[in-house]
Amino acid sequence: MEKVKKISKYVLNILTIINALLLGINAVEGISIPYCAQITGVIVAVTGVISTYLLGQKAMKKEE
């Protein structure tokens, strides 16, 4: 279980960095990333699910 938690944290950090890069690059004048809003929306949804999983694991650990 600890391995899944560790991997989830790394994936969450990587997705957050990718999301910030996409939004930052897309904001530069003259550069337009196709479907950037949809891509970042999906990333936000995935990071939300992972965060909820990690918080749930933390709450379960506290309860024990």
All heavy atoms as TSV, in Angstrom:
chain	resi	resn	atom	element	x	y	z
A	1	MET	N	N	0.825	-1.200	0.000
A	1	MET	CA	C	0.000	0.000	0.000
A	1	MET	C	C	0.867	1.262	0.000
A	1	MET	O	O	0.514	2.246	-0.630
A	1	MET	CB	C	-0.936	-0.017	1.205
A	1	MET	CG	C	-1.966	1.081	1.173
A	1	MET	SD	S	-3.017	1.081	-0.255
A	1	MET	CE	C	-4.385	0.167	0.344
A	2	GLU	N	N	1.983	1.224	0.698
A	2	GLU	CA	C	2.876	2.378	0.739
A	2	GLU	C	C	3.440	2.705	-0.643
A	2	GLU	O	O	3.661	3.862	-0.970
A	2	GLU	CB	C	4.024	2.135	1.722
A	2	GLU	CG	C	3.641	2.328	3.167
A	2	GLU	CD	C	3.217	3.751	3.477
A	2	GLU	OE1	O	3.883	4.698	3.018
A	2	GLU	OE2	O	2.205	3.915	4.172
A	3	LYS	N	N	3.673	1.652	-1.443
A	3	LYS	CA	C	4.220	1.859	-2.787
A	3	LYS	C	C	3.222	2.617	-3.660
A	3	LYS	O	O	3.610	3.525	-4.400
A	3	LYS	CB	C	4.567	0.508	-3.407
A	3	LYS	CG	C	5.444	0.605	-4.612
A	3	LYS	CD	C	5.922	-0.752	-5.055
A	3	LYS	CE	C	6.981	-0.610	-6.107
A	3	LYS	NZ	N	7.531	-1.882	-6.525
A	4	VAL	N	N	1.950	2.271	-3.557
A	4	VAL	CA	C	0.908	2.955	-4.335
A	4	VAL	C	C	0.818	4.409	-3.908
A	4	VAL	O	O	0.692	5.316	-4.746
A	4	VAL	CB	C	-0.456	2.242	-4.152
A	4	VAL	CG1	C	-1.567	3.039	-4.796
A	4	VAL	CG2	C	-0.408	0.841	-4.704
A	5	LYS	N	N	0.917	4.659	-2.621
A	5	LYS	CA	C	0.849	6.013	-2.096
A	5	LYS	C	C	2.024	6.850	-2.608
A	5	LYS	O	O	1.854	7.991	-3.014
A	5	LYS	CB	C	0.859	5.962	-0.570
A	5	LYS	CG	C	0.643	7.279	0.108
A	5	LYS	CD	C	0.571	7.074	1.613
A	5	LYS	CE	C	0.545	8.369	2.352
A	5	LYS	NZ	N	0.554	8.180	3.794
A	6	LYS	N	N	3.218	6.266	-2.604
A	6	LYS	CA	C	4.418	6.962	-3.066
A	6	LYS	C	C	4.318	7.283	-4.552
A	6	LYS	O	O	4.614	8.404	-4.982
A	6	LYS	CB	C	5.645	6.094	-2.787
A	6	LYS	CG	C	6.948	6.810	-2.927
A	6	LYS	CD	C	8.085	5.920	-2.449
A	6	LYS	CE	C	9.327	6.739	-2.199
A	6	LYS	NZ	N	10.400	5.957	-1.631
A	7	ILE	N	N	3.875	6.308	-5.341
A	7	ILE	CA	C	3.718	6.513	-6.784
A	7	ILE	C	C	2.658	7.580	-7.047
A	7	ILE	O	O	2.830	8.439	-7.925
A	7	ILE	CB	C	3.361	5.188	-7.488
A	7	ILE	CG1	C	4.562	4.243	-7.440
A	7	ILE	CG2	C	2.935	5.428	-8.927
A	7	ILE	CD1	C	4.263	2.830	-7.900
A	8	SER	N	N	1.575	7.555	-6.282
A	8	SER	CA	C	0.507	8.548	-6.442
A	8	SER	C	C	1.030	9.958	-6.208
A	8	SER	O	O	0.675	10.893	-6.932
A	8	SER	CB	C	-0.637	8.263	-5.465
A	8	SER	OG	O	-1.226	7.031	-5.737
A	9	LYS	N	N	1.880	10.120	-5.208
A	9	LYS	CA	C	2.446	11.442	-4.930
A	9	LYS	C	C	3.326	11.917	-6.076
A	9	LYS	O	O	3.263	13.089	-6.474
A	9	LYS	CB	C	3.254	11.404	-3.630
A	9	LYS	CG	C	2.402	11.328	-2.391
A	9	LYS	CD	C	3.271	11.333	-1.142
A	9	LYS	CE	C	2.441	11.265	0.108
A	9	LYS	NZ	N	3.279	11.309	1.326
A	10	TYR	N	N	4.154	11.020	-6.612
A	10	TYR	CA	C	5.008	11.392	-7.743
A	10	TYR	C	C	4.173	11.755	-8.968
A	10	TYR	O	O	4.440	12.754	-9.639
A	10	TYR	CB	C	5.979	10.270	-8.100
A	10	TYR	CG	C	7.185	10.187	-7.182
A	10	TYR	CD1	C	7.411	9.065	-6.405
A	10	TYR	CD2	C	8.090	11.233	-7.102
A	10	TYR	CE1	C	8.509	8.987	-5.559
A	10	TYR	CE2	C	9.186	11.182	-6.270
A	10	TYR	CZ	C	9.398	10.044	-5.503
A	10	TYR	OH	O	10.485	9.976	-4.670
A	11	VAL	N	N	3.162	10.963	-9.272
A	11	VAL	CA	C	2.291	11.236	-10.423
A	11	VAL	C	C	1.579	12.569	-10.236
A	11	VAL	O	O	1.473	13.369	-11.175
A	11	VAL	CB	C	1.276	10.084	-10.632
A	11	VAL	CG1	C	0.226	10.458	-11.656
A	11	VAL	CG2	C	1.995	8.811	-11.056
A	12	LEU	N	N	1.114	12.823	-9.022
A	12	LEU	CA	C	0.434	14.080	-8.724
A	12	LEU	C	C	1.363	15.267	-8.959
A	12	LEU	O	O	0.984	16.246	-9.601
A	12	LEU	CB	C	-0.066	14.067	-7.278
A	12	LEU	CG	C	-0.869	15.267	-6.809
A	12	LEU	CD1	C	-2.157	15.380	-7.596
A	12	LEU	CD2	C	-1.166	15.136	-5.333
A	13	ASN	N	N	2.596	15.170	-8.494
A	13	ASN	CA	C	3.566	16.253	-8.690
A	13	ASN	C	C	3.892	16.452	-10.163
A	13	ASN	O	O	3.963	17.591	-10.643
A	13	ASN	CB	C	4.851	15.970	-7.905
A	13	ASN	CG	C	4.656	16.152	-6.417
A	13	ASN	OD1	O	3.762	16.856	-5.983
A	13	ASN	ND2	N	5.493	15.503	-5.635
A	14	ILE	N	N	4.090	15.370	-10.890
A	14	ILE	CA	C	4.414	15.464	-12.318
A	14	ILE	C	C	3.264	16.098	-13.096
A	14	ILE	O	O	3.479	16.978	-13.934
A	14	ILE	CB	C	4.767	14.071	-12.881
A	14	ILE	CG1	C	6.111	13.606	-12.310
A	14	ILE	CG2	C	4.816	14.088	-14.404
A	14	ILE	CD1	C	6.418	12.144	-12.548
A	15	LEU	N	N	2.040	15.666	-12.816
A	15	LEU	CA	C	0.880	16.227	-13.511
A	15	LEU	C	C	0.702	17.710	-13.194
A	15	LEU	O	O	0.341	18.506	-14.075
A	15	LEU	CB	C	-0.390	15.455	-13.155
A	15	LEU	CG	C	-0.526	14.074	-13.773
A	15	LEU	CD1	C	-1.778	13.374	-13.239
A	15	LEU	CD2	C	-0.583	14.157	-15.285
A	16	THR	N	N	0.968	18.096	-11.960
A	16	THR	CA	C	0.859	19.505	-11.583
A	16	THR	C	C	1.878	20.349	-12.339
A	16	THR	O	O	1.564	21.441	-12.820
A	16	THR	CB	C	1.053	19.660	-10.060
A	16	THR	OG1	O	0.074	18.854	-9.389
A	16	THR	CG2	C	0.886	21.095	-9.629
A	17	ILE	N	N	3.095	19.847	-12.470
A	17	ILE	CA	C	4.136	20.566	-13.212
A	17	ILE	C	C	3.766	20.673	-14.690
A	17	ILE	O	O	3.887	21.745	-15.299
A	17	ILE	CB	C	5.506	19.878	-13.035
A	17	ILE	CG1	C	5.981	20.048	-11.591
A	17	ILE	CG2	C	6.532	20.414	-14.019
A	17	ILE	CD1	C	7.141	19.169	-11.214
A	18	ILE	N	N	3.293	19.576	-15.282
A	18	ILE	CA	C	2.886	19.592	-16.692
A	18	ILE	C	C	1.756	20.584	-16.911
A	18	ILE	O	O	1.762	21.351	-17.885
A	18	ILE	CB	C	2.483	18.174	-17.159
A	18	ILE	CG1	C	3.714	17.267	-17.222
A	18	ILE	CG2	C	1.775	18.224	-18.517
A	18	ILE	CD1	C	3.396	15.807	-17.455
A	19	ASN	N	N	0.795	20.594	-15.994
A	19	ASN	CA	C	-0.341	21.507	-16.109
A	19	ASN	C	C	0.131	22.965	-16.073
A	19	ASN	O	O	-0.289	23.785	-16.892
A	19	ASN	CB	C	-1.340	21.233	-14.984
A	19	ASN	CG	C	-2.701	21.800	-15.267
A	19	ASN	OD1	O	-3.105	21.923	-16.412
A	19	ASN	ND2	N	-3.424	22.143	-14.221
A	20	ALA	N	N	1.028	23.276	-15.149
A	20	ALA	CA	C	1.544	24.644	-15.042
A	20	ALA	C	C	2.324	25.028	-16.298
A	20	ALA	O	O	2.199	26.161	-16.791
A	20	ALA	CB	C	2.430	24.762	-13.805
A	21	LEU	N	N	3.119	24.098	-16.834
A	21	LEU	CA	C	3.865	24.376	-18.060
A	21	LEU	C	C	2.932	24.641	-19.237
A	21	LEU	O	O	3.144	25.578	-20.018
A	21	LEU	CB	C	4.795	23.213	-18.391
A	21	LEU	CG	C	6.070	23.120	-17.569
A	21	LEU	CD1	C	6.781	21.794	-17.856
A	21	LEU	CD2	C	6.977	24.286	-17.858
A	22	LEU	N	N	1.909	23.811	-19.387
A	22	LEU	CA	C	0.958	24.008	-20.483
A	22	LEU	C	C	0.278	25.368	-20.388
A	22	LEU	O	O	0.178	26.093	-21.382
A	22	LEU	CB	C	-0.104	22.906	-20.474
A	22	LEU	CG	C	0.312	21.549	-21.001
A	22	LEU	CD1	C	-0.788	20.521	-20.756
A	22	LEU	CD2	C	0.618	21.629	-22.481
A	23	LEU	N	N	-0.181	25.723	-19.199
A	23	LEU	CA	C	-0.863	27.002	-19.028
A	23	LEU	C	C	0.091	28.174	-19.246
A	23	LEU	O	O	-0.276	29.181	-19.858
A	23	LEU	CB	C	-1.497	27.082	-17.640
A	23	LEU	CG	C	-2.686	26.148	-17.423
A	23	LEU	CD1	C	-3.106	26.149	-15.961
A	23	LEU	CD2	C	-3.852	26.539	-18.308
A	24	GLY	N	N	1.315	28.041	-18.762
A	24	GLY	CA	C	2.292	29.108	-18.933
A	24	GLY	C	C	2.707	29.304	-20.372
A	24	GLY	O	O	2.789	30.435	-20.867
A	25	ILE	N	N	2.975	28.216	-21.068
A	25	ILE	CA	C	3.390	28.303	-22.473
A	25	ILE	C	C	2.243	28.824	-23.333
A	25	ILE	O	O	2.441	29.633	-24.231
A	25	ILE	CB	C	3.881	26.935	-22.979
A	25	ILE	CG1	C	5.198	26.573	-22.289
A	25	ILE	CG2	C	4.056	26.929	-24.487
A	25	ILE	CD1	C	5.641	25.136	-22.517
A	26	ASN	N	N	1.033	28.362	-23.059
A	26	ASN	CA	C	-0.124	28.787	-23.845
A	26	ASN	C	C	-0.416	30.279	-23.650
A	26	ASN	O	O	-0.993	30.911	-24.527
A	26	ASN	CB	C	-1.352	27.949	-23.471
A	26	ASN	CG	C	-2.434	28.035	-24.510
A	26	ASN	OD1	O	-2.185	27.844	-25.691
A	26	ASN	ND2	N	-3.647	28.312	-24.073
A	27	ALA	N	N	0.004	30.840	-22.527
A	27	ALA	CA	C	-0.249	32.256	-22.253
A	27	ALA	C	C	0.699	33.182	-23.016
A	27	ALA	O	O	0.438	34.375	-23.128
A	27	ALA	CB	C	-0.135	32.523	-20.758
A	28	VAL	N	N	1.797	32.625	-23.537
A	28	VAL	CA	C	2.753	33.436	-24.288
A	28	VAL	C	C	2.127	33.825	-25.627
A	28	VAL	O	O	1.566	32.982	-26.329
A	28	VAL	CB	C	4.071	32.650	-24.520
A	28	VAL	CG1	C	5.012	33.426	-25.422
A	28	VAL	CG2	C	4.726	32.314	-23.198
A	29	GLU	N	N	2.241	35.097	-25.946
A	29	GLU	CA	C	1.652	35.574	-27.188
A	29	GLU	C	C	2.356	34.952	-28.386
A	29	GLU	O	O	3.582	34.886	-28.448
A	29	GLU	CB	C	1.753	37.098	-27.271
A	29	GLU	CG	C	0.894	37.683	-28.365
A	29	GLU	CD	C	0.818	39.188	-28.294
A	29	GLU	OE1	O	0.939	39.730	-27.184
A	29	GLU	OE2	O	0.649	39.804	-29.343
A	30	GLY	N	N	1.575	34.448	-29.312
A	30	GLY	CA	C	2.118	33.824	-30.510
A	30	GLY	C	C	2.221	32.311	-30.404
A	30	GLY	O	O	2.474	31.639	-31.394
A	31	ILE	N	N	2.055	31.786	-29.216
A	31	ILE	CA	C	2.089	30.327	-29.037
A	31	ILE	C	C	0.701	29.875	-28.616
A	31	ILE	O	O	0.140	30.368	-27.640
A	31	ILE	CB	C	3.116	29.902	-27.963
A	31	ILE	CG1	C	4.516	30.332	-28.356
A	31	ILE	CG2	C	3.057	28.396	-27.740
A	31	ILE	CD1	C	5.574	30.053	-27.302
A	32	SER	N	N	0.166	28.952	-29.374
A	32	SER	CA	C	-1.161	28.432	-29.062
A	32	SER	C	C	-1.120	26.910	-29.071
A	32	SER	O	O	-0.793	26.294	-30.087
A	32	SER	CB	C	-2.173	28.936	-30.088
A	32	SER	OG	O	-3.454	28.430	-29.790
A	33	ILE	N	N	-1.413	26.315	-27.942
A	33	ILE	CA	C	-1.440	24.860	-27.830
A	33	ILE	C	C	-2.874	24.407	-28.109
A	33	ILE	O	O	-3.802	24.828	-27.398
A	33	ILE	CB	C	-0.982	24.394	-26.436
A	33	ILE	CG1	C	0.448	24.853	-26.175
A	33	ILE	CG2	C	-1.098	22.882	-26.308
A	33	ILE	CD1	C	0.938	24.610	-24.769
A	34	PRO	N	N	-3.072	23.576	-29.142
A	34	PRO	CA	C	-4.431	23.124	-29.451
A	34	PRO	C	C	-5.037	22.347	-28.279
A	34	PRO	O	O	-4.363	21.528	-27.654
A	34	PRO	CB	C	-4.242	22.211	-30.659
A	34	PRO	CG	C	-2.880	22.485	-31.180
A	34	PRO	CD	C	-2.080	23.045	-30.050
A	35	TYR	N	N	-6.280	22.615	-28.006
A	35	TYR	CA	C	-7.046	21.931	-26.963
A	35	TYR	C	C	-6.429	22.064	-25.574
A	35	TYR	O	O	-6.585	21.189	-24.724
A	35	TYR	CB	C	-7.230	20.445	-27.307
A	35	TYR	CG	C	-7.858	20.209	-28.653
A	35	TYR	CD1	C	-7.095	19.750	-29.717
A	35	TYR	CD2	C	-9.205	20.469	-28.858
A	35	TYR	CE1	C	-7.675	19.544	-30.965
A	35	TYR	CE2	C	-9.796	20.262	-30.090
A	35	TYR	CZ	C	-9.024	19.801	-31.145
A	35	TYR	OH	O	-9.595	19.611	-32.367
A	36	CYS	N	N	-5.734	23.158	-25.326
A	36	CYS	CA	C	-5.064	23.349	-24.035
A	36	CYS	C	C	-6.074	23.357	-22.887
A	36	CYS	O	O	-5.818	22.764	-21.837
A	36	CYS	CB	C	-4.259	24.649	-24.045
A	36	CYS	SG	S	-3.275	24.881	-22.559
A	37	ALA	N	N	-7.198	24.001	-23.072
A	37	ALA	CA	C	-8.204	24.068	-22.006
A	37	ALA	C	C	-8.739	22.676	-21.671
A	37	ALA	O	O	-8.915	22.338	-20.495
A	37	ALA	CB	C	-9.352	24.984	-22.423
A	38	GLN	N	N	-8.967	21.870	-22.689
A	38	GLN	CA	C	-9.462	20.517	-22.443
A	38	GLN	C	C	-8.397	19.643	-21.777
A	38	GLN	O	O	-8.700	18.864	-20.870
A	38	GLN	CB	C	-9.931	19.848	-23.742
A	38	GLN	CG	C	-11.181	20.462	-24.323
A	38	GLN	CD	C	-10.913	21.668	-25.221
A	38	GLN	OE1	O	-9.812	22.204	-25.265
A	38	GLN	NE2	N	-11.937	22.118	-25.923
A	39	ILE	N	N	-7.158	19.773	-22.228
A	39	ILE	CA	C	-6.067	18.979	-21.657
A	39	ILE	C	C	-5.879	19.336	-20.185
A	39	ILE	O	O	-5.786	18.452	-19.324
A	39	ILE	CB	C	-4.753	19.198	-22.438
A	39	ILE	CG1	C	-4.886	18.652	-23.858
A	39	ILE	CG2	C	-3.581	18.553	-21.724
A	39	ILE	CD1	C	-3.754	19.077	-24.787
A	40	THR	N	N	-5.828	20.632	-19.891
A	40	THR	CA	C	-5.628	21.043	-18.501
A	40	THR	C	C	-6.838	20.671	-17.641
A	40	THR	O	O	-6.677	20.358	-16.465
A	40	THR	CB	C	-5.335	22.549	-18.394
A	40	THR	OG1	O	-6.379	23.285	-19.022
A	40	THR	CG2	C	-4.003	22.890	-19.027
A	41	GLY	N	N	-8.020	20.684	-18.235
A	41	GLY	CA	C	-9.208	20.252	-17.500
A	41	GLY	C	C	-9.129	18.788	-17.094
A	41	GLY	O	O	-9.475	18.421	-15.964
A	42	VAL	N	N	-8.656	17.959	-18.004
A	42	VAL	CA	C	-8.491	16.528	-17.703
A	42	VAL	C	C	-7.427	16.341	-16.627
A	42	VAL	O	O	-7.602	15.549	-15.691
A	42	VAL	CB	C	-8.132	15.730	-18.979
A	42	VAL	CG1	C	-7.707	14.316	-18.641
A	42	VAL	CG2	C	-9.311	15.724	-19.942
A	43	ILE	N	N	-6.325	17.074	-16.733
A	43	ILE	CA	C	-5.261	16.970	-15.731
A	43	ILE	C	C	-5.780	17.375	-14.356
A	43	ILE	O	O	-5.496	16.716	-13.346
A	43	ILE	CB	C	-4.028	17.807	-16.138
A	43	ILE	CG1	C	-3.359	17.183	-17.364
A	43	ILE	CG2	C	-3.036	17.919	-14.993
A	43	ILE	CD1	C	-2.229	18.017	-17.949
A	44	VAL	N	N	-6.554	18.451	-14.297
A	44	VAL	CA	C	-7.123	18.895	-13.025
A	44	VAL	C	C	-8.045	17.830	-12.439
A	44	VAL	O	O	-8.020	17.551	-11.236
A	44	VAL	CB	C	-7.871	20.241	-13.192
A	44	VAL	CG1	C	-8.704	20.573	-11.976
A	44	VAL	CG2	C	-6.880	21.350	-13.467
A	45	ALA	N	N	-8.843	17.197	-13.281
A	45	ALA	CA	C	-9.744	16.146	-12.803
A	45	ALA	C	C	-8.962	14.958	-12.252
A	45	ALA	O	O	-9.274	14.424	-11.177
A	45	ALA	CB	C	-10.668	15.686	-13.937
A	46	VAL	N	N	-7.916	14.549	-12.960
A	46	VAL	CA	C	-7.100	13.409	-12.515
A	46	VAL	C	C	-6.380	13.744	-11.211
A	46	VAL	O	O	-6.345	12.928	-10.286
A	46	VAL	CB	C	-6.097	12.985	-13.615
A	46	VAL	CG1	C	-5.117	11.950	-13.096
A	46	VAL	CG2	C	-6.845	12.440	-14.824
A	47	THR	N	N	-5.813	14.954	-11.117
A	47	THR	CA	C	-5.130	15.336	-9.884
A	47	THR	C	C	-6.113	15.421	-8.712
A	47	THR	O	O	-5.756	15.103	-7.577
A	47	THR	CB	C	-4.371	16.663	-10.026
A	47	THR	OG1	O	-5.262	17.673	-10.464
A	47	THR	CG2	C	-3.205	16.538	-10.978
A	48	GLY	N	N	-7.334	15.836	-8.999
A	48	GLY	CA	C	-8.360	15.865	-7.955
A	48	GLY	C	C	-8.677	14.476	-7.423
A	48	GLY	O	O	-8.813	14.272	-6.214
A	49	VAL	N	N	-8.770	13.517	-8.320
A	49	VAL	CA	C	-9.043	12.133	-7.908
A	49	VAL	C	C	-7.879	11.580	-7.094
A	49	VAL	O	O	-8.085	10.954	-6.042
A	49	VAL	CB	C	-9.316	11.241	-9.146
A	49	VAL	CG1	C	-9.360	9.777	-8.769
A	49	VAL	CG2	C	-10.619	11.653	-9.817
A	50	ILE	N	N	-6.662	11.814	-7.544
A	50	ILE	CA	C	-5.488	11.317	-6.820
A	50	ILE	C	C	-5.400	11.972	-5.439
A	50	ILE	O	O	-5.133	11.308	-4.434
A	50	ILE	CB	C	-4.195	11.548	-7.620
A	50	ILE	CG1	C	-4.205	10.710	-8.894
A	50	ILE	CG2	C	-2.963	11.212	-6.785
A	50	ILE	CD1	C	-3.073	11.015	-9.860
A	51	SER	N	N	-5.649	13.272	-5.379
A	51	SER	CA	C	-5.610	13.982	-4.097
A	51	SER	C	C	-6.660	13.444	-3.134
A	51	SER	O	O	-6.394	13.276	-1.942
A	51	SER	CB	C	-5.839	15.477	-4.310
A	51	SER	OG	O	-4.824	16.023	-5.105
A	52	THR	N	N	-7.836	13.182	-3.663
A	52	THR	CA	C	-8.902	12.624	-2.830
A	52	THR	C	C	-8.515	11.253	-2.302
A	52	THR	O	O	-8.744	10.931	-1.131
A	52	THR	CB	C	-10.215	12.522	-3.628
A	52	THR	OG1	O	-10.546	13.826	-4.129
A	52	THR	CG2	C	-11.349	12.009	-2.773
A	53	TYR	N	N	-7.878	10.447	-3.141
A	53	TYR	CA	C	-7.409	9.131	-2.713
A	53	TYR	C	C	-6.385	9.263	-1.583
A	53	TYR	O	O	-6.472	8.576	-0.567
A	53	TYR	CB	C	-6.782	8.381	-3.894
A	53	TYR	CG	C	-5.946	7.197	-3.479
A	53	TYR	CD1	C	-6.539	6.021	-3.058
A	53	TYR	CD2	C	-4.556	7.267	-3.475
A	53	TYR	CE1	C	-5.776	4.936	-2.650
A	53	TYR	CE2	C	-3.787	6.202	-3.078
A	53	TYR	CZ	C	-4.403	5.035	-2.664
A	53	TYR	OH	O	-3.644	3.967	-2.257
A	54	LEU	N	N	-5.424	10.183	-1.766
A	54	LEU	CA	C	-4.386	10.365	-0.745
A	54	LEU	C	C	-4.973	10.878	0.564
A	54	LEU	O	O	-4.576	10.437	1.644
A	54	LEU	CB	C	-3.299	11.312	-1.248
A	54	LEU	CG	C	-2.422	10.763	-2.369
A	54	LEU	CD1	C	-1.513	11.859	-2.926
A	54	LEU	CD2	C	-1.597	9.588	-1.881
A	55	LEU	N	N	-5.928	11.799	0.484
A	55	LEU	CA	C	-6.574	12.299	1.694
A	55	LEU	C	C	-7.382	11.206	2.387
A	55	LEU	O	O	-7.408	11.114	3.607
A	55	LEU	CB	C	-7.481	13.492	1.373
A	55	LEU	CG	C	-6.763	14.802	1.109
A	55	LEU	CD1	C	-7.759	15.855	0.628
A	55	LEU	CD2	C	-6.051	15.288	2.354
A	56	GLY	N	N	-8.033	10.364	1.590
A	56	GLY	CA	C	-8.794	9.252	2.157
A	56	GLY	C	C	-7.888	8.279	2.872
A	56	GLY	O	O	-8.216	7.777	3.958
A	57	GLN	N	N	-6.718	8.014	2.300
A	57	GLN	CA	C	-5.757	7.118	2.939
A	57	GLN	C	C	-5.246	7.706	4.255
A	57	GLN	O	O	-5.075	7.005	5.241
A	57	GLN	CB	C	-4.576	6.835	1.999
A	57	GLN	CG	C	-4.949	6.039	0.786
A	57	GLN	CD	C	-5.491	4.665	1.155
A	57	GLN	OE1	O	-4.935	3.964	1.967
A	57	GLN	NE2	N	-6.624	4.322	0.577
A	58	LYS	N	N	-5.039	9.022	4.260
A	58	LYS	CA	C	-4.570	9.694	5.465
A	58	LYS	C	C	-5.626	9.627	6.558
A	58	LYS	O	O	-5.325	9.375	7.716
A	58	LYS	CB	C	-4.228	11.143	5.130
A	58	LYS	CG	C	-3.529	11.892	6.231
A	58	LYS	CD	C	-3.102	13.274	5.750
A	58	LYS	CE	C	-2.289	13.973	6.800
A	58	LYS	NZ	N	-1.807	15.272	6.320
A	59	ALA	N	N	-6.888	9.825	6.172
A	59	ALA	CA	C	-7.977	9.783	7.149
A	59	ALA	C	C	-8.139	8.362	7.702
A	59	ALA	O	O	-8.381	8.186	8.912
A	59	ALA	CB	C	-9.280	10.247	6.510
A	60	MET	N	N	-7.995	7.367	6.842
A	60	MET	CA	C	-8.124	5.982	7.307
A	60	MET	C	C	-6.994	5.625	8.251
A	60	MET	O	O	-7.197	4.938	9.253
A	60	MET	CB	C	-8.136	5.024	6.108
A	60	MET	CG	C	-9.440	5.040	5.336
A	60	MET	SD	S	-9.401	3.987	3.869
A	60	MET	CE	C	-8.988	2.407	4.547
A	61	LYS	N	N	-5.806	6.129	7.971
A	61	LYS	CA	C	-4.646	5.847	8.819
A	61	LYS	C	C	-4.831	6.482	10.199
A	61	LYS	O	O	-4.511	5.900	11.211
A	61	LYS	CB	C	-3.378	6.367	8.153
A	61	LYS	CG	C	-2.111	5.884	8.799
A	61	LYS	CD	C	-0.893	6.298	7.987
A	61	LYS	CE	C	0.366	5.735	8.598
A	61	LYS	NZ	N	1.545	6.091	7.815
A	62	LYS	N	N	-5.363	7.729	10.227
A	62	LYS	CA	C	-5.621	8.408	11.492
A	62	LYS	C	C	-6.655	7.663	12.321
A	62	LYS	O	O	-6.546	7.576	13.535
A	62	LYS	CB	C	-6.104	9.836	11.239
A	62	LYS	CG	C	-5.029	10.864	11.210
A	62	LYS	CD	C	-5.628	12.252	11.205
A	62	LYS	CE	C	-4.542	13.287	11.323
A	62	LYS	NZ	N	-5.092	14.643	11.314
A	63	GLU	N	N	-7.668	7.138	11.637
A	63	GLU	CA	C	-8.754	6.443	12.325
A	63	GLU	C	C	-8.264	5.169	13.001
A	63	GLU	O	O	-8.709	4.799	14.068
A	63	GLU	CB	C	-9.872	6.111	11.346
A	63	GLU	CG	C	-11.198	5.786	12.020
A	63	GLU	CD	C	-12.296	5.695	10.992
A	63	GLU	OE1	O	-12.737	6.757	10.523
A	63	GLU	OE2	O	-12.696	4.560	10.676
A	64	GLU	N	N	-7.294	4.506	12.376
A	64	GLU	CA	C	-6.735	3.285	12.939
A	64	GLU	C	C	-5.929	3.643	14.136
A	64	GLU	O	O	-5.818	3.146	15.137
A	64	GLU	CB	C	-5.852	2.559	11.911
A	64	GLU	CG	C	-6.638	2.019	10.751
A	64	GLU	CD	C	-5.707	1.459	9.667
A	64	GLU	OE1	O	-4.466	1.576	9.784
A	64	GLU	OE2	O	-6.228	0.898	8.694
